[in-house]
Amino acid sequence: MLETSFPDIEVVGECASVAESVARLREKPDEADLIFMDVELSDGECFEIFRQVTVKKPVVMTTAYDSYAVKAFEAGSIDYLLKPIDASALKRAVERCRQFSTGDLDVEKILGAISRKDSGHGYKERYLVQFNDRIVPVKADEIAFFYSEDKNNHVVTHGGAVYIVDSTMDSLITGLDPERFFRISRSCIFSKDAVECVTKLIGGRLRVTPKVRISTNLGPAPDLTVSRSRADDFLAWLGN
């Protein structure tokens, strides 16, 4: 697919293992202008390559890897392809790497992502929710907040959709990235991206106004009050 889509690209070599890749990069660090790396190699994951040798060329990962690694690749001027690879995605990755000119990858971000994965700190990226007789997958990026009402837990998306989610608040918060989500009370978990403003209330509590508006046809508005004991932590989280 690569040579067919890009006749001007020449494949100068292939490596099947971490050891072989490290040896080749040490011997010929400037041989290639672009490197494609599969996550799973014959003797381990390709991330070990970054620990053993300096990689100066742009890298495209071919992977179905977790979101932390994907974000790190993007932040470090790298790209990724999710399998199965299609031609349009391949073109995007190659064109992006053609523009890469800074000379050094942000390896610290890559290794930081690997460390989070290795330590088991991966977070859920999607939830299965109920809508009438259907089950709908909702990505964590689409979630504005969760709230409890009438013995059910609900999820509200940034687009204003409301679904029932079959999980407790305790289990929901443990699966969410704490940099992006905060439990403002026992009955509500809020996304940082969903906060429009915060109002101070008597007694040290705070009221959160969401960017999204929920239809009044869905019942009473959820209580979006930050408890006094959590107010300082909430403001510190919101400011980071």
GUTOR-718511 format. One record per residue (C-alpha): residue number from 0; residue in one letter; y, x, z. Coordinates in nm, 2 decimals, m for minus. Example, Ala and Ser with C-alpha at 12.3 -4.5 7.8 and 13.67 -1.06 7.14 Angstrom:
<site 0 a <m0.45 1.23 0.78>> <site 1 s <m0.11 1.37 0.71>> 
% end
This chain:
<site 0 m <0.00 0.00 0.00>> <site 1 l <0.24 0.28 0.09>> <site 2 e <0.21 0.48 m0.24>> <site 3 t <0.20 0.15 m0.44>> <site 4 s <0.52 0.02 m0.29>> <site 5 f <0.70 0.36 m0.28>> <site 6 p <0.61 0.58 m0.58>> <site 7 d <0.85 0.85 m0.46>> <site 8 i <0.66 0.89 m0.13>> <site 9 e <0.39 1.16 m0.12>> <site 10 v <0.12 1.15 0.15>> <site 11 v <0.09 1.51 0.27>> <site 12 g <m0.19 1.46 0.52>> <site 13 e <m0.39 1.25 0.76>> <site 14 c <m0.50 1.31 1.12>> <site 15 a <m0.77 1.10 1.29>> <site 16 s <m0.72 1.22 1.65>> <site 17 v <m0.46 1.31 1.91>> <site 18 a <m0.59 1.67 1.91>> <site 19 e <m0.57 1.71 1.54>> <site 20 s <m0.22 1.55 1.53>> <site 21 v <m0.09 1.78 1.80>> <site 22 a <m0.23 2.09 1.63>> <site 23 r <m0.08 1.99 1.29>> <site 24 l <0.27 1.91 1.44>> <site 25 r <0.27 2.24 1.62>> <site 26 e <0.17 2.43 1.31>> <site 27 k <0.39 2.24 1.06>> <site 28 p <0.66 2.05 1.25>> <site 29 d <0.87 1.99 0.94>> <site 30 e <0.59 1.92 0.69>> <site 31 a <0.65 1.55 0.68>> <site 32 d <0.98 1.35 0.65>> <site 33 l <0.82 1.04 0.80>> <site 34 i <0.51 0.99 1.03>> <site 35 f <0.30 0.68 1.05>> <site 36 m <0.10 0.66 1.38>> <site 37 d <m0.18 0.42 1.47>> <site 38 v <m0.18 0.35 1.84>> <site 39 e <m0.56 0.38 1.87>> <site 40 l <m0.69 0.72 1.76>> <site 41 s <m1.04 0.85 1.78>> <site 42 d <m0.98 1.04 2.11>> <site 43 g <m0.72 0.82 2.27>> <site 44 e <m0.38 0.66 2.22>> <site 45 c <m0.12 0.83 2.01>> <site 46 f <0.14 0.83 2.29>> <site 47 e <m0.04 1.14 2.42>> <site 48 i <0.10 1.32 2.12>> <site 49 f <0.46 1.28 2.25>> <site 50 r <0.35 1.43 2.58>> <site 51 q <0.21 1.75 2.42>> <site 52 v <0.44 1.83 2.13>> <site 53 t <0.80 1.77 2.02>> <site 54 v <0.82 1.51 1.74>> <site 55 k <1.14 1.55 1.54>> <site 56 k <1.07 1.32 1.25>> <site 57 p <1.11 0.94 1.25>> <site 58 v <0.79 0.76 1.35>> <site 59 v <0.65 0.42 1.25>> <site 60 m <0.39 0.28 1.48>> <site 61 t <0.12 0.05 1.34>> <site 62 t <0.03 m0.16 1.64>> <site 63 a <0.00 m0.49 1.82>> <site 64 y <0.13 m0.32 2.13>> <site 65 d <0.31 m0.47 2.43>> <site 66 s <0.68 m0.55 2.41>> <site 67 y <0.80 m0.27 2.63>> <site 68 a <0.67 m0.01 2.39>> <site 69 v <0.81 m0.20 2.09>> <site 70 k <1.15 m0.21 2.25>> <site 71 a <1.13 0.16 2.33>> <site 72 f <1.04 0.24 1.97>> <site 73 e <1.34 0.05 1.85>> <site 74 a <1.58 0.20 2.10>> <site 75 g <1.45 0.55 2.01>> <site 76 s <1.53 0.51 1.64>> <site 77 i <1.16 0.45 1.56>> <site 78 d <1.01 0.14 1.40>> <site 79 y <0.69 m0.04 1.43>> <site 80 l <0.45 m0.25 1.21>> <site 81 l <0.24 m0.53 1.36>> <site 82 k <m0.10 m0.57 1.21>> <site 83 p <m0.19 m0.70 0.96>> <site 84 i <0.08 m0.52 0.78>> <site 85 d <0.27 m0.70 0.50>> <site 86 a <0.47 m0.54 0.22>> <site 87 s <0.81 m0.67 0.34>> <site 88 a <0.76 m0.53 0.69>> <site 89 l <0.65 m0.20 0.54>> <site 90 k <0.97 m0.19 0.32>> <site 91 r <1.19 m0.26 0.62>> <site 92 a <1.03 0.02 0.82>> <site 93 v <1.06 0.28 0.54>> <site 94 e <1.41 0.19 0.46>> <site 95 r <1.51 0.21 0.82>> <site 96 c <1.36 0.56 0.85>> <site 97 r <1.53 0.67 0.53>> <site 98 q <1.86 0.62 0.72>> <site 99 f <1.73 0.82 1.03>> <site 100 s <1.94 1.14 1.05>> <site 101 t <1.99 1.22 1.42>> <site 102 g <1.70 1.47 1.43>> <site 103 d <1.55 1.39 1.77>> <site 104 l <1.36 1.09 1.89>> <site 105 d <1.44 0.94 2.23>> <site 106 v <1.11 1.05 2.38>> <site 107 e <1.21 0.97 2.74>> <site 108 k <1.23 0.60 2.64>> <site 109 i <0.89 0.62 2.48>> <site 110 l <0.73 0.78 2.78>> <site 111 g <0.90 0.54 3.01>> <site 112 a <0.75 0.25 2.82>> <site 113 i <0.41 0.41 2.84>> <site 114 s <0.44 0.47 3.21>> <site 115 r <0.52 0.10 3.27>> <site 116 k <0.22 0.00 3.07>> <site 117 d <m0.01 0.25 3.25>> <site 118 s <0.11 0.14 3.59>> <site 119 g <0.03 m0.23 3.51>> <site 120 h <0.39 m0.34 3.50>> <site 121 g <0.36 m0.53 3.17>> <site 122 y <0.51 m0.88 3.17>> <site 123 k <0.41 m1.20 3.00>> <site 124 e <0.57 m1.25 2.67>> <site 125 r <0.47 m1.61 2.60>> <site 126 y <0.37 m1.92 2.79>> <site 127 l <0.16 m2.22 2.69>> <site 128 v <0.35 m2.54 2.77>> <site 129 q <0.27 m2.91 2.74>> <site 130 f <0.46 m3.15 2.51>> <site 131 n <0.30 m3.50 2.50>> <site 132 d <m0.05 m3.44 2.37>> <site 133 r <0.03 m3.09 2.23>> <site 134 i <0.02 m2.74 2.37>> <site 135 v <0.31 m2.53 2.25>> <site 136 p <0.35 m2.15 2.29>> <site 137 v <0.70 m2.05 2.41>> <site 138 k <0.82 m1.69 2.41>> <site 139 a <0.98 m1.55 2.72>> <site 140 d <1.28 m1.45 2.52>> <site 141 e <1.33 m1.82 2.44>> <site 142 i <1.33 m1.93 2.81>> <site 143 a <1.66 m2.03 2.98>> <site 144 f <1.51 m2.13 3.31>> <site 145 f <1.22 m2.29 3.50>> <site 146 y <1.27 m2.56 3.76>> <site 147 s <1.06 m2.79 3.97>> <site 148 e <1.10 m3.17 3.96>> <site 149 d <0.87 m3.46 4.06>> <site 150 k <0.58 m3.23 4.15>> <site 151 n <0.59 m3.07 3.81>> <site 152 n <0.73 m2.73 3.69>> <site 153 h <0.94 m2.74 3.38>> <site 154 v <1.06 m2.48 3.14>> <site 155 v <1.39 m2.51 2.95>> <site 156 t <1.45 m2.31 2.64>> <site 157 h <1.78 m2.17 2.52>> <site 158 g <1.77 m2.44 2.25>> <site 159 g <1.76 m2.72 2.51>> <site 160 a <1.39 m2.82 2.48>> <site 161 v <1.22 m2.91 2.81>> <site 162 y <0.84 m2.87 2.86>> <site 163 i <0.60 m2.90 3.15>> <site 164 v <0.43 m2.57 3.24>> <site 165 d <0.11 m2.56 3.43>> <site 166 s <0.19 m2.28 3.67>> <site 167 t <0.33 m2.25 4.01>> <site 168 m <0.67 m2.09 4.07>> <site 169 d <0.50 m1.81 4.26>> <site 170 s <0.27 m1.72 3.97>> <site 171 l <0.56 m1.76 3.71>> <site 172 i <0.79 m1.51 3.88>> <site 173 t <0.52 m1.25 3.91>> <site 174 g <0.47 m1.25 3.54>> <site 175 l <0.84 m1.23 3.44>> <site 176 d <1.05 m0.92 3.40>> <site 177 p <1.28 m0.90 3.71>> <site 178 e <1.55 m0.74 3.50>> <site 179 r <1.57 m1.06 3.29>> <site 180 f <1.47 m1.33 3.54>> <site 181 f <1.57 m1.41 3.90>> <site 182 r <1.43 m1.67 4.14>> <site 183 i <1.75 m1.84 4.26>> <site 184 s <1.57 m2.07 4.49>> <site 185 r <1.22 m2.19 4.57>> <site 186 s <1.25 m2.44 4.28>> <site 187 c <1.43 m2.25 4.01>> <site 188 i <1.39 m1.92 3.81>> <site 189 f <1.68 m1.83 3.59>> <site 190 s <1.72 m1.61 3.28>> <site 191 k <2.02 m1.37 3.28>> <site 192 d <2.09 m1.46 2.92>> <site 193 a <2.12 m1.83 3.02>> <site 194 v <2.40 m1.79 3.27>> <site 195 e <2.74 m1.93 3.15>> <site 196 c <2.92 m1.90 3.48>> <site 197 v <2.87 m1.90 3.86>> <site 198 t <3.07 m2.11 4.11>> <site 199 k <3.11 m2.02 4.48>> <site 200 l <3.02 m2.30 4.72>> <site 201 i <3.09 m2.36 5.08>> <site 202 g <2.84 m2.18 5.31>> <site 203 g <2.79 m1.88 5.08>> <site 204 r <2.58 m2.06 4.82>> <site 205 l <2.64 m2.03 4.45>> <site 206 r <2.60 m2.29 4.17>> <site 207 v <2.48 m2.16 3.83>> <site 208 t <2.61 m2.33 3.52>> <site 209 p <2.37 m2.27 3.23>> <site 210 k <2.47 m2.22 2.87>> <site 211 v <2.22 m2.48 2.76>> <site 212 r <2.27 m2.85 2.83>> <site 213 i <1.98 m3.08 2.91>> <site 214 s <1.97 m3.44 2.80>> <site 215 t <2.03 m3.69 3.08>> <site 216 n <1.75 m3.90 2.93>> <site 217 l <1.51 m3.65 3.08>> <site 218 g <1.59 m3.75 3.43>> <site 219 p <1.81 m3.61 3.71>> <site 220 a <1.97 m3.27 3.64>> <site 221 p <1.78 m2.98 3.81>> <site 222 d <1.93 m2.82 4.12>> <site 223 l <2.07 m2.49 4.00>> <site 224 t <2.20 m2.37 4.34>> <site 225 v <2.14 m2.01 4.46>> <site 226 s <2.05 m2.02 4.82>> <site 227 r <2.27 m1.83 5.06>> <site 228 s <2.00 m1.57 5.15>> <site 229 r <1.97 m1.48 4.78>> <site 230 a <2.33 m1.50 4.67>> <site 231 d <2.42 m1.13 4.71>> <site 232 d <2.10 m1.01 4.54>> <site 233 f <2.16 m1.26 4.26>> <site 234 l <2.51 m1.13 4.19>> <site 235 a <2.39 m0.77 4.20>> <site 236 w <2.12 m0.86 3.95>> <site 237 l <2.36 m1.05 3.73>> <site 238 g <2.60 m0.76 3.72>> <site 239 n <2.34 m0.50 3.60>> 
% end
